[in-house]
Amino acid sequence: MANESLPDPRLVGAEYKKTATVWACEMYGDFQVVTLEGTMLGRKGDYLCKGPNGEMWPIKKEIFESTYEPTGKKPGDQFQQ
């Protein structure tokens, strides 16, 4: 397995916390989105995220909901700086 030669970040790294604000919506069907890494596929139930610089990406529902918390802002509000 390729990862066997990599260091374990829990042993040699540091802990990091996400601090960026994103806009996101749960998708009701399969979708494709052009990301900074190329075209990615999302599935029904995944979230479509848009960052403050306009970048977009799909993220699995389970990962999104365990990583992000709602800010209470709704469409039309500006990004939190």
CORGI-V279275 format. One record per pair of residues at least 12 apart in sequence whose C-alpha atoms are under 6 Angstrom apart, sorted by the first residue. I is the first residue (numbers start at 0). J is the second residue. D is the distance in whole Angstrom. If there is no record, write none. Layout:
# CORGI-V279275
I:J:D / I:J:D
This chain:
# CORGI-V279275
21:49:6 / 21:50:5 / 22:48:6 / 22:49:5 / 23:47:5 / 23:48:4 / 24:46:5 / 24:47:6 / 25:44:6 / 25:45:6 / 25:46:4 / 26:43:6 / 26:44:5 / 26:45:6 / 26:46:6 / 27:43:5 / 27:44:6 / 28:43:4 / 29:41:6 / 29:42:4 / 29:43:5 / 34:55:6 / 34:56:6 / 41:57:6 / 45:58:6 / 45:59:5 / 45:60:5 / 46:58:5 / 46:60:6
